[in-house]
């Protein structure tokens, strides 16, 4: 960031993915929710992975694209946890 603020988003997105996995292990798995649990786990990992990809972007346009994917996956994750 231009103002010197560091939000440690790579670490934070990784920790969220770990927390989601830990939570999902505690949830009772049944026929009704097993697909929802799988989707939430995939989405949480995708946010972290795509943020790392964004930081390794080859151009500003690539960075913006990857961040938009992170946002999309975060919305799916939020929806799945609701």
Backbone atoms as SQL, in Angstrom:
CREATE TABLE atoms (id INTEGER PRIMARY KEY, chain TEXT, resi INTEGER, resn TEXT, atom TEXT, x REAL, y REAL, z REAL);
INSERT INTO atoms VALUES
  (1, 'A', 1, 'UNK', 'N', 0.837, -1.186, 0.000),
  (2, 'A', 1, 'UNK', 'CA', 0.000, 0.000, 0.000),
  (3, 'A', 1, 'UNK', 'C', 0.878, 1.244, 0.000),
  (4, 'A', 2, 'UNK', 'N', 0.392, 2.255, -0.631),
  (5, 'A', 2, 'UNK', 'CA', 1.148, 3.485, -0.750),
  (6, 'A', 2, 'UNK', 'C', 1.341, 4.210, 0.567),
  (7, 'A', 3, 'UNK', 'N', 0.446, 4.014, 1.523),
  (8, 'A', 3, 'UNK', 'CA', 0.540, 4.726, 2.794),
  (9, 'A', 3, 'UNK', 'C', 1.361, 3.967, 3.839),
  (10, 'A', 4, 'UNK', 'N', 1.994, 2.875, 3.446),
  (11, 'A', 4, 'UNK', 'CA', 2.837, 2.108, 4.360),
  (12, 'A', 4, 'UNK', 'C', 2.068, 1.098, 5.200),
  (13, 'A', 5, 'UNK', 'N', 0.772, 1.011, 5.029),
  (14, 'A', 5, 'UNK', 'CA', -0.038, 0.065, 5.786),
  (15, 'A', 5, 'UNK', 'C', 0.101, -1.316, 5.173),
  (16, 'A', 6, 'UNK', 'N', 0.346, -2.317, 6.007),
  (17, 'A', 6, 'UNK', 'CA', 0.453, -3.695, 5.532),
  (18, 'A', 6, 'UNK', 'C', -0.635, -4.508, 6.212),
  (19, 'A', 7, 'UNK', 'N', -1.505, -5.097, 5.415),
  (20, 'A', 7, 'UNK', 'CA', -2.634, -5.823, 5.961),
  (21, 'A', 7, 'UNK', 'C', -2.374, -7.328, 6.076),
  (22, 'A', 8, 'UNK', 'N', -1.221, -7.813, 5.647),
  (23, 'A', 8, 'UNK', 'CA', -0.864, -9.231, 5.750),
  (24, 'A', 8, 'UNK', 'C', -1.954, -10.137, 5.172),
  (25, 'A', 9, 'UNK', 'N', -2.465, -9.789, 4.006),
  (26, 'A', 9, 'UNK', 'CA', -3.599, -10.523, 3.457),
  (27, 'A', 9, 'UNK', 'C', -3.257, -11.943, 3.042),
  (28, 'A', 10, 'UNK', 'N', -2.031, -12.209, 2.619),
  (29, 'A', 10, 'UNK', 'CA', -1.682, -13.606, 2.293),
  (30, 'A', 10, 'UNK', 'C', -1.827, -14.473, 3.536),
  (31, 'A', 11, 'UNK', 'N', -1.283, -14.005, 4.634),
  (32, 'A', 11, 'UNK', 'CA', -1.360, -14.766, 5.886),
  (33, 'A', 11, 'UNK', 'C', -2.804, -14.849, 6.384),
  (34, 'A', 12, 'UNK', 'N', -3.534, -13.756, 6.313),
  (35, 'A', 12, 'UNK', 'CA', -4.901, -13.738, 6.826),
  (36, 'A', 12, 'UNK', 'C', -5.825, -14.628, 5.998),
  (37, 'A', 13, 'UNK', 'N', -5.676, -14.617, 4.675),
  (38, 'A', 13, 'UNK', 'CA', -6.529, -15.479, 3.857),
  (39, 'A', 13, 'UNK', 'C', -6.206, -16.949, 4.106),
  (40, 'A', 14, 'UNK', 'N', -4.930, -17.253, 4.324),
  (41, 'A', 14, 'UNK', 'CA', -4.526, -18.617, 4.661),
  (42, 'A', 14, 'UNK', 'C', -5.149, -19.050, 5.992),
  (43, 'A', 15, 'UNK', 'N', -5.112, -18.161, 6.982),
  (44, 'A', 15, 'UNK', 'CA', -5.678, -18.482, 8.294),
  (45, 'A', 15, 'UNK', 'C', -7.192, -18.669, 8.222),
  (46, 'A', 16, 'UNK', 'N', -7.862, -17.883, 7.375),
  (47, 'A', 16, 'UNK', 'CA', -9.300, -18.061, 7.195),
  (48, 'A', 16, 'UNK', 'C', -9.570, -19.439, 6.600),
  (49, 'A', 17, 'UNK', 'N', -8.789, -19.826, 5.590),
  (50, 'A', 17, 'UNK', 'CA', -8.970, -21.147, 4.972),
  (51, 'A', 17, 'UNK', 'C', -8.775, -22.257, 6.007),
  (52, 'A', 18, 'UNK', 'N', -7.770, -22.117, 6.854),
  (53, 'A', 18, 'UNK', 'CA', -7.548, -23.109, 7.909),
  (54, 'A', 18, 'UNK', 'C', -8.722, -23.141, 8.890),
  (55, 'A', 19, 'UNK', 'N', -9.203, -21.971, 9.263),
  (56, 'A', 19, 'UNK', 'CA', -10.319, -21.888, 10.211),
  (57, 'A', 19, 'UNK', 'C', -11.585, -22.507, 9.630),
  (58, 'A', 20, 'UNK', 'N', -11.840, -22.260, 8.351),
  (59, 'A', 20, 'UNK', 'CA', -13.017, -22.837, 7.697),
  (60, 'A', 20, 'UNK', 'C', -12.911, -24.354, 7.707),
  (61, 'A', 21, 'UNK', 'N', -11.732, -24.872, 7.400),
  (62, 'A', 21, 'UNK', 'CA', -11.548, -26.325, 7.419),
  (63, 'A', 21, 'UNK', 'C', -11.766, -26.901, 8.809),
  (64, 'A', 22, 'UNK', 'N', -11.247, -26.226, 9.821),
  (65, 'A', 22, 'UNK', 'CA', -11.438, -26.689, 11.197),
  (66, 'A', 22, 'UNK', 'C', -12.914, -26.679, 11.576),
  (67, 'A', 23, 'UNK', 'N', -13.606, -25.620, 11.192),
  (68, 'A', 23, 'UNK', 'CA', -15.039, -25.530, 11.476),
  (69, 'A', 23, 'UNK', 'C', -15.807, -26.651, 10.774),
  (70, 'A', 24, 'UNK', 'N', -15.475, -26.873, 9.503),
  (71, 'A', 24, 'UNK', 'CA', -16.194, -27.881, 8.724),
  (72, 'A', 24, 'UNK', 'C', -15.981, -29.290, 9.267),
  (73, 'A', 25, 'UNK', 'N', -14.860, -29.524, 9.923),
  (74, 'A', 25, 'UNK', 'CA', -14.629, -30.828, 10.552),
  (75, 'A', 25, 'UNK', 'C', -15.578, -31.048, 11.729),
  (76, 'A', 26, 'UNK', 'N', -16.012, -29.951, 12.351),
  (77, 'A', 26, 'UNK', 'CA', -16.893, -30.047, 13.511),
  (78, 'A', 26, 'UNK', 'C', -18.361, -30.195, 13.132),
  (79, 'A', 27, 'UNK', 'N', -18.713, -29.771, 11.930),
  (80, 'A', 27, 'UNK', 'CA', -20.104, -29.811, 11.481),
  (81, 'A', 27, 'UNK', 'C', -20.492, -31.257, 11.192),
  (82, 'A', 28, 'UNK', 'N', -21.684, -31.623, 11.597),
  (83, 'A', 28, 'UNK', 'CA', -22.193, -32.958, 11.305),
  (84, 'A', 28, 'UNK', 'C', -22.422, -33.090, 9.805),
  (85, 'A', 29, 'UNK', 'N', -21.769, -34.053, 9.200),
  (86, 'A', 29, 'UNK', 'CA', -21.922, -34.291, 7.763),
  (87, 'A', 29, 'UNK', 'C', -23.121, -35.198, 7.525),
  (88, 'A', 30, 'UNK', 'N', -24.009, -34.754, 6.647),
  (89, 'A', 30, 'UNK', 'CA', -25.147, -35.579, 6.272),
  (90, 'A', 30, 'UNK', 'C', -25.452, -35.336, 4.796),
  (91, 'A', 31, 'UNK', 'N', -26.412, -36.039, 4.287),
  (92, 'A', 31, 'UNK', 'CA', -26.754, -35.966, 2.866),
  (93, 'A', 31, 'UNK', 'C', -27.106, -34.541, 2.459),
  (94, 'A', 32, 'UNK', 'N', -27.716, -33.803, 3.351),
  (95, 'A', 32, 'UNK', 'CA', -28.182, -32.453, 3.029),
  (96, 'A', 32, 'UNK', 'C', -27.041, -31.454, 2.908),
  (97, 'A', 33, 'UNK', 'N', -26.054, -31.510, 3.779),
  (98, 'A', 33, 'UNK', 'CA', -25.044, -30.449, 3.807),
  (99, 'A', 33, 'UNK', 'C', -23.661, -30.826, 3.292),
  (100, 'A', 34, 'UNK', 'N', -23.435, -32.037, 2.880),
  (101, 'A', 34, 'UNK', 'CA', -22.085, -32.437, 2.483),
  (102, 'A', 34, 'UNK', 'C', -21.577, -31.637, 1.273),
  (103, 'A', 35, 'UNK', 'N', -22.438, -31.360, 0.307),
  (104, 'A', 35, 'UNK', 'CA', -22.004, -30.574, -0.853),
  (105, 'A', 35, 'UNK', 'C', -21.728, -29.119, -0.472),
  (106, 'A', 36, 'UNK', 'N', -22.527, -28.570, 0.450),
  (107, 'A', 36, 'UNK', 'CA', -22.290, -27.206, 0.926),
  (108, 'A', 36, 'UNK', 'C', -20.935, -27.109, 1.635),
  (109, 'A', 37, 'UNK', 'N', -20.635, -28.099, 2.445),
  (110, 'A', 37, 'UNK', 'CA', -19.354, -28.116, 3.160),
  (111, 'A', 37, 'UNK', 'C', -18.198, -28.171, 2.169),
  (112, 'A', 38, 'UNK', 'N', -18.301, -29.019, 1.166),
  (113, 'A', 38, 'UNK', 'CA', -17.248, -29.116, 0.150),
  (114, 'A', 38, 'UNK', 'C', -17.046, -27.778, -0.568),
  (115, 'A', 39, 'UNK', 'N', -18.141, -27.105, -0.908),
  (116, 'A', 39, 'UNK', 'CA', -18.049, -25.839, -1.620),
  (117, 'A', 39, 'UNK', 'C', -17.407, -24.753, -0.758),
  (118, 'A', 40, 'UNK', 'N', -17.764, -24.703, 0.504),
  (119, 'A', 40, 'UNK', 'CA', -17.188, -23.701, 1.407),
  (120, 'A', 40, 'UNK', 'C', -15.683, -23.932, 1.561),
  (121, 'A', 41, 'UNK', 'N', -15.280, -25.173, 1.693),
  (122, 'A', 41, 'UNK', 'CA', -13.853, -25.487, 1.822),
  (123, 'A', 41, 'UNK', 'C', -13.105, -25.085, 0.546),
  (124, 'A', 42, 'UNK', 'N', -13.666, -25.411, -0.619),
  (125, 'A', 42, 'UNK', 'CA', -13.027, -25.030, -1.889),
  (126, 'A', 42, 'UNK', 'C', -12.921, -23.518, -2.029),
  (127, 'A', 43, 'UNK', 'N', -13.989, -22.816, -1.696),
  (128, 'A', 43, 'UNK', 'CA', -13.999, -21.360, -1.827),
  (129, 'A', 43, 'UNK', 'C', -12.963, -20.713, -0.909),
  (130, 'A', 44, 'UNK', 'N', -12.874, -21.201, 0.322),
  (131, 'A', 44, 'UNK', 'CA', -11.928, -20.601, 1.268),
  (132, 'A', 44, 'UNK', 'C', -10.490, -20.785, 0.801),
  (133, 'A', 45, 'UNK', 'N', -10.180, -21.940, 0.275),
  (134, 'A', 45, 'UNK', 'CA', -8.838, -22.168, -0.241),
  (135, 'A', 45, 'UNK', 'C', -8.570, -21.362, -1.496),
  (136, 'A', 46, 'UNK', 'N', -9.601, -21.166, -2.298),
  (137, 'A', 46, 'UNK', 'CA', -9.455, -20.413, -3.535),
  (138, 'A', 46, 'UNK', 'C', -9.148, -18.941, -3.269),
  (139, 'A', 47, 'UNK', 'N', -9.747, -18.368, -2.246),
  (140, 'A', 47, 'UNK', 'CA', -9.460, -16.972, -1.902),
  (141, 'A', 47, 'UNK', 'C', -7.972, -16.819, -1.612),
  (142, 'A', 48, 'UNK', 'N', -7.447, -17.686, -0.773),
  (143, 'A', 48, 'UNK', 'CA', -6.034, -17.613, -0.398),
  (144, 'A', 48, 'UNK', 'C', -5.120, -17.839, -1.609),
  (145, 'A', 49, 'UNK', 'N', -5.415, -18.856, -2.395),
  (146, 'A', 49, 'UNK', 'CA', -4.570, -19.170, -3.549),
  (147, 'A', 49, 'UNK', 'C', -4.603, -18.061, -4.593),
  (148, 'A', 50, 'UNK', 'N', -5.767, -17.513, -4.842),
  (149, 'A', 50, 'UNK', 'CA', -5.861, -16.446, -5.836),
  (150, 'A', 50, 'UNK', 'C', -5.244, -15.153, -5.345),
  (151, 'A', 51, 'UNK', 'N', -5.240, -14.914, -4.052),
  (152, 'A', 51, 'UNK', 'CA', -4.562, -13.722, -3.541),
  (153, 'A', 51, 'UNK', 'C', -3.051, -13.847, -3.740),
  (154, 'A', 52, 'UNK', 'N', -2.521, -15.030, -3.514),
  (155, 'A', 52, 'UNK', 'CA', -1.090, -15.257, -3.773),
  (156, 'A', 52, 'UNK', 'C', -0.801, -15.043, -5.253),
  (157, 'A', 53, 'UNK', 'N', -1.665, -15.573, -6.122),
  (158, 'A', 53, 'UNK', 'CA', -1.510, -15.369, -7.567),
  (159, 'A', 53, 'UNK', 'C', -1.556, -13.885, -7.919),
  (160, 'A', 54, 'UNK', 'N', -2.431, -13.136, -7.270),
  (161, 'A', 54, 'UNK', 'CA', -2.533, -11.696, -7.536),
  (162, 'A', 54, 'UNK', 'C', -1.226, -10.999, -7.186),
  (163, 'A', 55, 'UNK', 'N', -0.610, -11.389, -6.104),
  (164, 'A', 55, 'UNK', 'CA', 0.653, -10.765, -5.709),
  (165, 'A', 55, 'UNK', 'C', 1.792, -11.105, -6.665),
  (166, 'A', 56, 'UNK', 'N', 1.628, -12.163, -7.432),
  (167, 'A', 56, 'UNK', 'CA', 2.637, -12.547, -8.422),
  (168, 'A', 56, 'UNK', 'C', 2.213, -12.143, -9.833),
  (169, 'A', 57, 'UNK', 'N', 1.246, -11.260, -9.935),
  (170, 'A', 57, 'UNK', 'CA', 0.691, -10.857, -11.225),
  (171, 'A', 57, 'UNK', 'C', 1.757, -10.287, -12.147),
  (172, 'A', 58, 'UNK', 'N', 1.561, -10.533, -13.435),
  (173, 'A', 58, 'UNK', 'CA', 2.495, -10.067, -14.447),
  (174, 'A', 58, 'UNK', 'C', 2.202, -8.643, -14.892),
  (175, 'A', 59, 'UNK', 'N', 1.000, -8.174, -14.605),
  (176, 'A', 59, 'UNK', 'CA', 0.621, -6.815, -14.993),
  (177, 'A', 59, 'UNK', 'C', -0.441, -6.305, -14.028),
  (178, 'A', 60, 'UNK', 'N', -0.715, -5.024, -14.123),
  (179, 'A', 60, 'UNK', 'CA', -1.763, -4.446, -13.284),
  (180, 'A', 60, 'UNK', 'C', -3.119, -5.072, -13.622),
  (181, 'A', 61, 'UNK', 'N', -3.369, -5.288, -14.915),
  (182, 'A', 61, 'UNK', 'CA', -4.634, -5.906, -15.339),
  (183, 'A', 61, 'UNK', 'C', -4.765, -7.315, -14.776),
  (184, 'A', 62, 'UNK', 'N', -3.675, -8.077, -14.764),
  (185, 'A', 62, 'UNK', 'CA', -3.681, -9.431, -14.205),
  (186, 'A', 62, 'UNK', 'C', -3.966, -9.372, -12.708),
  (187, 'A', 63, 'UNK', 'N', -3.357, -8.409, -12.013),
  (188, 'A', 63, 'UNK', 'CA', -3.586, -8.235, -10.579),
  (189, 'A', 63, 'UNK', 'C', -5.063, -7.963, -10.308),
  (190, 'A', 64, 'UNK', 'N', -5.631, -7.041, -11.046),
  (191, 'A', 64, 'UNK', 'CA', -7.043, -6.686, -10.861),
  (192, 'A', 64, 'UNK', 'C', -7.934, -7.897, -11.111),
  (193, 'A', 65, 'UNK', 'N', -7.651, -8.647, -12.161),
  (194, 'A', 65, 'UNK', 'CA', -8.421, -9.851, -12.481),
  (195, 'A', 65, 'UNK', 'C', -8.375, -10.847, -11.323),
  (196, 'A', 66, 'UNK', 'N', -7.192, -11.093, -10.779),
  (197, 'A', 66, 'UNK', 'CA', -7.039, -12.067, -9.681),
  (198, 'A', 66, 'UNK', 'C', -7.764, -11.595, -8.425),
  (199, 'A', 67, 'UNK', 'N', -7.691, -10.307, -8.146),
  (200, 'A', 67, 'UNK', 'CA', -8.382, -9.759, -6.972),
  (201, 'A', 67, 'UNK', 'C', -9.887, -9.903, -7.135),
  (202, 'A', 68, 'UNK', 'N', -10.384, -9.702, -8.351),
  (203, 'A', 68, 'UNK', 'CA', -11.817, -9.884, -8.590),
  (204, 'A', 68, 'UNK', 'C', -12.227, -11.331, -8.361),
  (205, 'A', 69, 'UNK', 'N', -11.370, -12.272, -8.733),
  (206, 'A', 69, 'UNK', 'CA', -11.650, -13.687, -8.466),
  (207, 'A', 69, 'UNK', 'C', -11.688, -13.928, -6.955),
  (208, 'A', 70, 'UNK', 'N', -10.755, -13.329, -6.224),
  (209, 'A', 70, 'UNK', 'CA', -10.748, -13.456, -4.758),
  (210, 'A', 70, 'UNK', 'C', -12.066, -12.963, -4.176),
  (211, 'A', 71, 'UNK', 'N', -12.507, -11.825, -4.659),
  (212, 'A', 71, 'UNK', 'CA', -13.754, -11.249, -4.160),
  (213, 'A', 71, 'UNK', 'C', -14.940, -12.179, -4.448),
  (214, 'A', 72, 'UNK', 'N', -14.974, -12.716, -5.658),
  (215, 'A', 72, 'UNK', 'CA', -16.049, -13.630, -6.050),
  (216, 'A', 72, 'UNK', 'C', -16.055, -14.877, -5.155),
  (217, 'A', 73, 'UNK', 'N', -14.892, -15.456, -4.930),
  (218, 'A', 73, 'UNK', 'CA', -14.794, -16.656, -4.092),
  (219, 'A', 73, 'UNK', 'C', -15.141, -16.340, -2.637),
  (220, 'A', 74, 'UNK', 'N', -14.759, -15.160, -2.172),
  (221, 'A', 74, 'UNK', 'CA', -15.087, -14.764, -0.802),
  (222, 'A', 74, 'UNK', 'C', -16.608, -14.630, -0.626),
  (223, 'A', 75, 'UNK', 'N', -17.271, -14.119, -1.658),
  (224, 'A', 75, 'UNK', 'CA', -18.734, -14.008, -1.595),
  (225, 'A', 75, 'UNK', 'C', -19.361, -15.397, -1.558),
  (226, 'A', 76, 'UNK', 'N', -18.843, -16.331, -2.349),
  (227, 'A', 76, 'UNK', 'CA', -19.366, -17.711, -2.311),
  (228, 'A', 76, 'UNK', 'C', -19.149, -18.337, -0.939),
  (229, 'A', 77, 'UNK', 'N', -17.976, -18.087, -0.384),
  (230, 'A', 77, 'UNK', 'CA', -17.658, -18.634, 0.927),
  (231, 'A', 77, 'UNK', 'C', -18.606, -18.059, 1.977),
  (232, 'A', 78, 'UNK', 'N', -18.825, -16.764, 1.933),
  (233, 'A', 78, 'UNK', 'CA', -19.723, -16.107, 2.876),
  (234, 'A', 78, 'UNK', 'C', -21.138, -16.668, 2.753),
  (235, 'A', 79, 'UNK', 'N', -21.582, -16.857, 1.547),
  (236, 'A', 79, 'UNK', 'CA', -22.906, -17.415, 1.300),
  (237, 'A', 79, 'UNK', 'C', -23.005, -18.835, 1.862),
  (238, 'A', 80, 'UNK', 'N', -21.963, -19.621, 1.673),
  (239, 'A', 80, 'UNK', 'CA', -21.969, -20.997, 2.153),
  (240, 'A', 80, 'UNK', 'C', -21.953, -21.099, 3.669),
  (241, 'A', 81, 'UNK', 'N', -21.372, -20.112, 4.334),
  (242, 'A', 81, 'UNK', 'CA', -21.307, -20.137, 5.790),
  (243, 'A', 81, 'UNK', 'C', -22.557, -19.546, 6.428),
  (244, 'A', 82, 'UNK', 'N', -23.374, -18.892, 5.638),
  (245, 'A', 82, 'UNK', 'CA', -24.596, -18.232, 6.194),
  (246, 'A', 82, 'UNK', 'C', -25.640, -19.243, 6.578);
